[in-house]
Amino acid sequence: MEYFKLTLDWASIAVIPLILLLFLSMAYFKKVKVYEQFVEGAKEGFQVGVKIIPYLVAMLVAIAMFRASGALDILTYILKPFTDLIGMPTEVLPMALMRPLSGSGSLGVMTELMKTHGADSLIGFMSSTMFGSTETTFYVIAVYFGAVNIQKTRYALPAGLIADAAGLIAATLICTAIF
């Protein structure tokens, strides 16, 4: 077991430099001008960044209004019977509700939970597992779909929310079983 852990430690240290070396080697053999391509990509990235700023601002304002209005607390109260059914502590529900909306908002909620209950508590453990097992679905759709002017998201939103729900439920069940 110790050999396996040591192998994983060394592999985790070496994998990123090896990938970079692989990419640079491939570029060299294909005669790609790496620096020039990087600069072109950075220019495009900057233009995309400028393009998505209005969507980002709108999303952040909506999230701030959602939290400040007390709607998050009301929704937490309404969903409490369901969370009790699956064993999710009520304190973690704001994290579960905030995660699909905003990465930084959910990070703030998770940090609050860890300061209040401790990182090694069930609530701290569960909130960090939820953070890692779900996506910022509304944020991704608002920003990235908006950046490329996609008006109809079709199945992206339902698929993302179903995946988030699966991640939240799995995190709850697994953390409860382990803790």
trRosetta pair geometry for C-beta under 8 A, 3 or more apart (Angstrom, degrees):
i j d omega theta_ij theta_ji phi_ij phi_ji
1 4 5.6 -52 -153 32 36 114
1 5 6.6 34 151 -17 66 104
2 5 5.7 -53 -150 37 34 111
2 6 6.3 35 152 -19 66 107
3 6 5.7 -55 -147 38 31 112
3 7 6.3 34 153 -21 65 106
4 7 5.7 -54 -149 35 29 113
4 8 6.5 29 153 -18 63 106
5 8 5.7 -54 -149 37 32 111
5 9 6.4 36 152 -23 65 104
6 9 5.6 -50 -148 32 32 115
6 10 6.5 27 156 -13 64 106
7 10 6.0 -58 -149 40 29 106
7 11 6.1 29 154 -19 66 110
8 11 5.6 -55 -140 39 30 112
8 12 6.2 30 159 -21 65 107
9 12 6.1 -58 -149 35 25 108
9 13 6.7 22 153 -16 61 107
10 13 5.7 -57 -151 36 33 111
10 14 6.1 15 158 -8 68 116
11 14 6.0 -68 -140 46 28 102
11 15 5.9 41 164 -47 68 104
12 15 6.3 -34 -132 8 26 115
14 17 6.2 -72 -159 50 48 103
14 18 5.5 44 153 -24 83 116
15 18 5.8 -64 -146 40 28 112
15 19 6.3 28 159 -21 66 106
16 19 5.8 -51 -145 34 32 110
16 20 6.5 32 156 -16 64 105
17 20 5.6 -55 -148 39 34 112
17 21 6.2 36 154 -20 67 107
18 21 5.6 -53 -145 38 32 113
18 22 6.3 38 153 -23 64 104
19 22 5.5 -51 -148 34 32 115
19 23 6.5 31 154 -17 65 104
20 23 5.9 -54 -148 37 31 109
20 24 6.3 27 156 -14 66 109
21 24 5.9 -56 -143 41 29 109
21 25 6.1 32 156 -21 64 108
22 25 5.8 -57 -147 36 27 111
22 26 6.4 26 156 -18 63 106
23 26 5.8 -55 -147 36 30 110
23 27 6.3 30 154 -18 65 107
24 27 5.6 -53 -146 37 32 113
24 28 6.3 37 153 -24 64 105
24 34 6.6 3 -124 -90 75 158
25 28 5.6 -52 -148 32 31 114
25 29 6.5 23 157 -11 65 106
26 29 6.1 -59 -148 41 30 105
26 30 6.1 12 159 -3 66 114
26 32 8.0 10 117 21 72 127
27 30 6.1 -66 -140 50 27 99
27 32 4.1 -86 -154 61 82 112
27 34 4.9 67 150 -74 156 103
27 37 8.0 -137 -138 32 130 147
28 31 7.5 22 177 -77 29 36
28 32 7.8 -66 -46 42 21 76
32 37 6.2 -1 168 -25 105 147
33 36 4.1 18 118 29 119 119
33 37 6.1 146 87 -19 67 90
34 37 5.9 -63 -148 40 27 109
34 38 6.2 30 155 -23 65 108
35 38 5.5 -53 -149 33 31 115
35 39 6.5 30 154 -19 65 104
36 39 5.8 -51 -149 34 32 111
36 40 6.5 33 152 -18 64 105
37 40 5.6 -52 -148 36 33 113
37 41 6.3 34 153 -18 65 107
38 41 5.7 -57 -150 38 30 111
38 42 6.3 32 152 -21 65 106
39 42 5.6 -52 -147 35 32 113
39 43 6.6 37 152 -22 64 101
40 43 5.7 -50 -152 31 32 113
40 44 6.6 29 151 -14 64 105
41 44 5.7 -55 -149 39 34 110
41 45 6.1 38 151 -22 66 107
42 45 5.4 -52 -144 37 32 116
42 46 6.4 37 155 -22 64 102
43 46 5.9 -53 -152 32 29 111
43 47 6.7 28 151 -16 63 105
44 47 5.7 -55 -151 36 34 111
44 48 6.4 34 151 -18 67 105
45 48 5.7 -53 -147 37 32 111
45 49 6.3 39 152 -24 64 105
46 49 5.4 -51 -149 33 32 117
46 50 6.6 32 154 -17 65 102
47 50 5.9 -52 -150 35 32 110
47 51 6.3 34 150 -21 63 109
48 51 5.4 -58 -149 37 33 116
48 52 6.3 19 159 -13 68 109
48 147 5.7 42 -163 -169 89 130
49 52 6.3 -64 -144 39 26 100
49 53 7.0 49 155 -49 60 91
50 53 6.1 -31 -158 -8 33 118
51 147 5.4 96 109 -141 114 78
52 55 5.2 -59 -164 45 66 114
52 56 5.6 70 139 -28 86 105
52 143 5.1 52 -168 -164 125 84
52 144 7.6 0 -115 -80 137 36
52 146 6.4 113 -127 91 77 104
52 147 4.4 -24 -76 -84 104 106
53 56 5.5 -59 -144 38 32 114
53 57 6.2 32 160 -20 68 105
54 57 5.8 -54 -145 36 31 110
54 58 6.3 32 157 -19 65 107
54 146 7.9 -131 83 155 88 138
55 58 5.8 -54 -148 37 30 112
55 59 6.3 29 155 -19 64 108
55 142 5.2 168 177 152 105 85
55 143 5.0 153 114 -106 125 51
55 146 3.8 142 -92 90 150 158
55 147 7.0 -104 23 -52 150 70
56 59 5.8 -57 -148 36 29 110
56 60 6.3 24 157 -16 65 109
56 142 7.8 138 -81 117 38 110
56 143 5.6 47 -75 -105 78 110
57 60 5.9 -58 -145 39 30 108
57 61 6.3 30 157 -19 65 107
58 61 5.9 -57 -148 37 28 110
58 62 6.4 28 155 -19 64 108
58 142 7.1 -144 85 -178 106 130
59 62 5.8 -56 -149 36 30 111
59 63 6.4 29 154 -18 65 106
59 101 7.8 172 -179 -177 97 77
59 102 7.3 152 147 -84 105 98
59 138 7.1 160 -142 130 114 97
59 139 5.8 109 173 -115 152 69
59 142 4.7 133 -77 107 125 157
59 143 6.7 -56 -10 -53 153 90
60 63 5.7 -53 -147 36 32 112
60 64 6.4 33 154 -19 65 106
60 102 7.2 94 -107 -111 64 135
61 64 5.8 -55 -148 37 31 111
61 65 6.3 31 154 -18 65 107
62 65 5.7 -55 -148 37 30 111
62 66 6.3 37 151 -25 64 106
63 66 5.5 -51 -148 31 32 116
63 67 6.6 24 157 -12 65 105
63 98 7.7 80 -156 -146 111 86
63 101 5.2 142 -107 152 110 125
63 102 4.9 41 -122 -31 162 139
63 105 5.3 -118 170 -62 138 154
64 67 6.1 -58 -149 40 30 105
64 68 5.9 19 159 -11 67 116
65 68 5.9 -60 -133 45 27 104
65 69 5.8 29 167 -26 65 113
66 69 6.4 -56 -141 30 17 109
66 71 5.3 -81 -160 64 63 124
66 72 6.0 85 145 -49 86 95
66 101 7.2 -106 57 -145 159 165
67 71 7.8 -77 -71 51 16 84
67 72 5.3 7 -113 -10 55 139
67 98 7.8 36 -80 -103 111 115
67 105 7.2 -156 -48 -151 138 122
70 73 5.0 -47 -167 37 70 116
70 74 6.1 73 136 -24 82 99
71 74 5.5 -53 -146 37 37 112
71 75 6.1 36 155 -18 68 106
72 75 5.9 -55 -146 39 28 110
72 76 6.3 35 152 -24 62 106
72 94 5.8 57 167 -126 119 96
72 97 6.2 156 -143 102 88 141
72 98 7.2 20 -130 -67 132 94
73 76 5.5 -51 -149 33 31 116
73 77 6.6 33 152 -20 63 103
74 77 5.7 -55 -154 34 32 112
74 78 6.4 30 151 -18 66 106
75 78 5.6 -53 -145 36 34 112
75 79 6.2 19 160 -8 67 112
75 97 6.0 121 110 -127 133 156
76 79 6.2 -67 -143 45 25 101
76 80 6.8 54 152 -57 60 88
76 90 6.7 92 174 -173 104 90
76 93 4.7 129 -133 105 90 131
76 94 5.9 -21 -82 -63 131 77
76 97 7.0 -107 -73 -8 80 147
77 80 5.9 -26 -159 -17 31 119
79 82 5.2 -55 -170 43 71 113
79 83 5.8 68 135 -23 89 104
79 93 6.1 160 88 -152 122 136
79 97 7.8 167 24 -68 157 120
80 83 5.7 -59 -142 39 33 109
80 84 6.2 37 159 -23 68 104
80 90 5.6 6 -121 -109 96 114
80 93 7.4 -73 -86 -50 62 163
81 84 5.8 -54 -148 34 30 113
81 85 6.6 38 151 -27 62 104
82 85 5.5 -51 -155 27 35 118
82 86 6.9 9 158 0 67 104
83 86 6.4 -66 -149 47 34 94
83 88 4.0 -85 -161 72 91 106
83 89 7.5 -46 156 79 121 11
83 90 6.0 126 97 -91 144 58
83 92 7.8 171 -158 67 134 93
83 93 5.5 -69 -78 -79 158 116
84 87 7.7 39 -173 -74 29 25
84 88 7.7 -83 -55 53 23 68
84 90 7.8 0 -63 -60 82 92
86 169 6.2 -87 -162 -136 154 84
86 172 5.4 54 134 119 114 146
86 173 6.9 -73 -179 -65 98 85
87 172 6.0 146 80 162 86 104
87 173 7.1 100 55 -97 125 53
87 176 4.6 36 131 -102 139 162
88 92 5.7 -113 -180 70 93 122
88 93 6.6 105 132 -70 121 80
88 96 7.2 9 -174 -35 149 152
88 126 7.3 161 -137 172 76 149
88 168 7.9 11 -99 163 147 96
88 172 4.5 -53 -80 -128 95 134
89 92 5.0 90 70 -1 85 103
89 93 8.0 -131 103 -23 52 81
89 122 6.6 118 -22 108 136 113
89 123 5.4 -72 68 -91 151 94
89 126 7.0 142 26 51 105 155
90 93 5.6 -31 -163 -2 47 121
91 94 7.7 -47 176 19 40 98
91 113 6.3 129 148 -125 107 105
91 116 7.8 -142 -165 95 136 137
91 117 6.8 108 132 -44 158 143
91 123 5.2 -12 89 -132 128 136
92 95 5.2 -54 -170 37 61 118
92 96 6.2 61 136 -23 82 103
92 113 6.9 63 -99 -128 62 153
92 123 5.7 -155 -62 -143 98 79
92 126 5.2 -38 -111 106 153 123
92 127 5.4 -149 -130 -72 94 87
92 130 7.0 137 180 -10 114 151
92 172 7.8 156 102 -100 149 96
93 96 5.4 -54 -145 37 39 113
93 97 6.2 32 159 -15 70 106
94 97 5.8 -58 -143 42 32 108
94 98 5.8 26 161 -17 68 113
94 109 5.2 -152 119 -148 104 136
95 98 6.0 -60 -137 41 25 105
95 99 6.2 39 161 -40 62 103
95 106 5.9 86 -154 -154 67 87
95 109 4.7 -179 -88 119 70 126
95 110 5.6 84 -121 -73 123 74
95 113 6.4 -30 -51 -24 129 148
95 127 4.6 -129 -111 -134 175 99
95 130 5.7 105 129 85 117 143
95 131 7.2 -67 -177 -60 117 86
96 99 6.2 -41 -145 12 24 116
96 130 5.9 -85 -87 -161 73 151
96 168 4.9 81 -138 -139 110 134
97 100 7.7 -64 -175 29 32 96
97 101 7.6 12 143 -4 62 118
98 101 5.6 -76 -162 44 47 112
98 102 6.3 -49 175 50 85 87
98 105 4.8 -133 -177 123 116 106
98 106 4.3 166 110 -84 102 76
98 109 5.1 138 41 -9 154 149
99 102 8.0 -113 -138 59 17 44
99 103 8.0 40 -148 -99 58 44
99 106 4.2 76 -90 -107 59 153
99 130 6.2 -126 -55 146 156 102
99 131 6.6 -150 -112 -106 120 52
99 134 4.8 58 144 96 140 137
99 135 7.9 101 152 72 97 20
99 136 6.8 -118 168 -89 56 62
99 164 6.9 166 102 -153 112 117
99 168 7.7 168 51 -80 145 110
100 134 6.9 -76 -67 162 70 124
100 135 7.2 42 -116 88 64 60
100 136 6.4 132 -161 -145 27 36
100 137 4.4 -21 -154 33 93 102
100 138 5.5 78 143 -4 85 95
100 139 7.9 179 159 1 45 86
100 160 7.4 122 -142 138 109 105
100 161 6.6 36 -131 -108 152 74
100 164 5.0 18 -80 -134 111 167
101 105 6.1 -30 95 62 104 145
101 106 7.5 144 58 -43 79 100
101 136 6.9 -48 87 -153 19 83
101 138 5.1 -8 -112 52 51 131
101 139 6.5 90 166 -40 32 94
102 105 3.4 67 83 16 126 113
102 106 6.1 168 87 -11 66 82
102 136 6.1 42 -125 -140 12 121
102 138 8.0 -41 -44 72 58 105
102 139 5.7 117 -97 -64 48 130
103 106 6.1 -60 -145 41 25 104
103 107 6.2 29 153 -23 63 108
103 136 4.7 -68 -48 -57 83 143
103 139 6.7 -94 -14 47 85 170
104 107 5.4 -50 -143 34 33 116
104 108 6.5 39 153 -22 63 101
105 108 5.7 -53 -155 32 31 113
105 109 6.6 29 149 -16 64 103
106 109 5.4 -48 -146 37 39 113
106 110 6.1 41 152 -21 67 104
106 131 6.1 163 136 -112 117 90
106 136 7.5 -150 9 -92 131 96
107 110 5.6 -52 -145 38 31 112
107 111 6.2 35 153 -22 64 106
107 131 7.1 87 -90 -137 62 133
108 111 5.7 -53 -146 35 29 112
108 112 6.5 33 153 -20 63 104
109 112 5.7 -54 -152 34 32 114
109 113 6.5 32 151 -19 65 105
109 127 7.4 -141 118 -157 89 130
110 113 5.7 -53 -150 35 33 113
110 114 6.4 28 154 -17 66 106
110 127 4.6 167 -125 147 84 119
110 128 6.3 108 -164 -78 128 60
110 130 8.0 -165 -94 69 115 100
110 131 5.4 7 -79 -62 156 136
111 114 5.8 -56 -146 38 31 108
111 115 6.3 31 154 -19 65 105
112 115 5.8 -57 -148 36 29 109
112 116 6.2 20 157 -13 65 112
113 116 5.9 -62 -145 42 28 106
113 117 5.7 -22 175 24 68 113
113 123 5.4 -134 180 145 113 108
113 124 6.1 172 126 -90 97 59
113 127 4.8 113 80 -21 155 167
114 117 6.8 -68 -118 58 22 77
114 118 6.7 -27 -165 151 57 10
114 119 4.7 29 -152 -79 111 71
114 124 4.6 85 -108 -123 76 107
114 127 7.1 -133 -50 70 85 134
114 128 7.6 57 -72 -51 122 107
116 123 8.0 -48 86 104 99 144
117 121 4.3 -105 147 58 100 156
117 123 4.2 17 99 64 166 130
117 124 5.6 -162 93 -39 101 92
118 121 4.4 104 69 -21 94 105
118 124 5.5 -96 101 -23 49 145
119 124 4.4 -172 -140 170 26 148
119 125 7.7 92 166 -59 52 61
119 128 7.5 42 -153 -33 84 141
120 124 6.3 15 17 69 18 138
120 125 7.1 29 -158 -52 28 101
121 124 4.6 95 51 9 79 102
121 125 6.7 -146 91 -4 39 90
122 125 5.7 -58 -143 42 28 111
122 126 5.9 24 159 -18 66 112
122 175 6.6 122 -161 150 78 108
122 176 7.4 51 -158 -100 123 57
122 179 4.6 114 -105 157 93 165
123 126 5.9 -55 -138 40 25 108
123 127 6.2 23 162 -17 62 109
124 127 6.1 -56 -142 37 25 106
124 128 6.4 18 161 -12 62 109
125 128 6.3 -63 -150 40 24 105
125 129 6.3 23 154 -18 63 111
125 175 5.4 158 118 -149 104 118
125 178 7.9 -133 153 88 143 117
125 179 6.0 154 71 -78 152 125
126 129 5.7 -56 -146 38 31 111
126 130 6.3 34 154 -20 65 105
126 171 6.2 115 -159 147 72 100
126 172 6.4 47 -151 -105 121 54
126 175 4.3 154 -93 115 81 166
126 176 7.7 37 -91 -50 124 69
126 179 7.8 -58 -50 -22 95 146
127 130 5.6 -51 -146 36 32 113
127 131 6.4 40 151 -25 63 103
128 131 5.4 -46 -147 30 35 118
128 132 6.6 25 156 -10 64 107
129 132 6.0 -63 -150 43 31 104
129 133 5.9 8 160 -5 68 120
129 171 4.2 160 119 -149 108 107
129 174 7.1 -151 176 81 154 113
129 175 5.4 -169 29 -64 156 123
130 133 6.1 -70 -132 47 26 97
130 134 5.9 -3 177 2 67 120
130 167 7.0 113 -142 134 59 96
130 168 5.7 37 -131 -116 105 70
130 171 4.6 158 -76 111 66 166
130 172 7.8 39 -75 -51 107 73
131 134 7.2 -73 -135 43 14 92
133 167 3.9 176 133 -165 94 106
133 168 7.6 172 94 -62 110 37
133 170 6.6 -127 163 79 152 111
133 171 5.0 178 47 -64 144 115
134 163 7.7 144 -134 122 67 81
134 164 4.7 61 -148 -136 109 77
134 167 4.2 169 -75 96 76 144
134 168 6.1 30 -69 -55 134 80
134 171 7.8 -66 -31 -19 100 141
135 140 6.5 -11 155 -16 114 141
135 160 6.4 -92 77 -158 125 98
135 163 6.8 18 18 104 115 121
135 164 6.3 -106 44 -80 74 94
135 167 7.9 126 -4 5 70 160
136 139 3.8 -16 145 39 113 126
136 140 5.8 131 92 -27 78 89
137 140 5.9 -58 -146 35 25 109
137 141 6.4 18 160 -13 63 109
137 157 7.0 105 161 -137 116 57
137 160 3.6 139 -134 148 120 128
137 161 5.9 163 128 -66 172 61
137 163 7.8 149 -82 63 125 102
137 164 5.7 -85 -25 -42 132 134
138 141 5.8 -57 -145 40 31 108
138 142 6.0 28 158 -18 67 110
138 157 7.9 45 -94 -128 64 97
139 142 6.0 -58 -142 39 25 107
139 143 5.9 5 168 -2 65 116
140 143 6.5 -65 -136 46 20 97
140 144 5.4 -14 -177 15 63 121
140 145 7.9 72 134 -13 61 90
140 160 7.2 -167 62 -128 127 151
141 144 7.0 -56 -110 51 14 88
141 145 5.1 -3 -169 5 56 128
141 153 5.6 14 -152 -118 119 150
141 156 5.9 145 -105 121 110 124
141 157 5.9 31 -91 -82 162 85
141 160 7.0 -137 -45 14 116 163
142 145 7.0 -20 -82 46 5 96
142 146 5.7 3 168 -16 47 126
143 146 5.9 -67 -144 41 15 110
143 147 6.3 20 157 -28 59 107
144 147 5.5 -44 -144 25 32 115
144 148 7.1 3 164 5 61 102
145 148 6.6 -73 -154 50 31 89
145 150 4.2 -84 -165 63 87 111
145 153 5.7 -29 -124 -95 165 99
145 156 7.2 157 -71 83 136 164
146 149 7.3 30 -169 -80 35 34
146 150 7.6 -85 -60 45 24 71
150 153 6.6 92 128 -87 114 61
153 156 4.3 -92 172 46 98 115
153 157 5.3 76 109 -23 138 98
155 158 5.7 -63 -158 51 62 104
155 159 5.2 61 147 -25 88 112
156 159 6.0 -64 -143 42 23 109
156 160 6.0 22 160 -19 63 113
157 160 5.8 -57 -142 37 26 110
157 161 6.2 20 162 -14 64 109
158 161 5.9 -60 -143 41 30 107
158 162 6.1 31 159 -20 66 107
159 162 5.9 -55 -146 36 28 111
159 163 6.4 28 154 -17 63 107
160 163 5.7 -57 -150 38 30 111
160 164 6.3 32 151 -20 65 105
161 164 5.4 -48 -145 36 35 114
161 165 6.3 38 154 -20 65 102
162 165 5.7 -50 -147 35 32 112
162 166 6.4 34 152 -19 63 105
163 166 5.6 -52 -148 36 32 113
163 167 6.4 33 153 -19 64 106
164 167 5.7 -57 -149 38 31 112
164 168 6.2 29 155 -18 66 107
165 168 5.8 -55 -144 38 30 110
165 169 6.2 25 159 -14 66 108
166 169 6.0 -57 -143 41 27 106
166 170 6.0 25 159 -16 64 112
167 170 5.8 -57 -140 41 26 109
167 171 6.1 29 158 -21 63 108
168 171 5.8 -53 -145 35 27 112
168 172 6.4 28 155 -19 62 106
169 172 5.7 -54 -149 35 31 112
169 173 6.3 23 157 -13 66 108
170 173 6.0 -57 -142 41 30 105
170 174 5.8 22 163 -12 67 114
171 174 6.2 -59 -136 44 23 105
171 175 5.8 18 166 -14 63 115
172 175 6.3 -61 -140 41 20 104
172 176 6.1 18 161 -17 60 113
173 176 5.9 -58 -145 38 25 110
173 177 6.3 23 157 -18 63 110
174 177 5.7 -57 -147 38 29 110
174 178 6.1 20 158 -13 66 110
175 178 5.9 -58 -139 42 30 105
175 179 5.6 20 166 -14 68 115
176 179 6.2 -56 -130 41 23 102
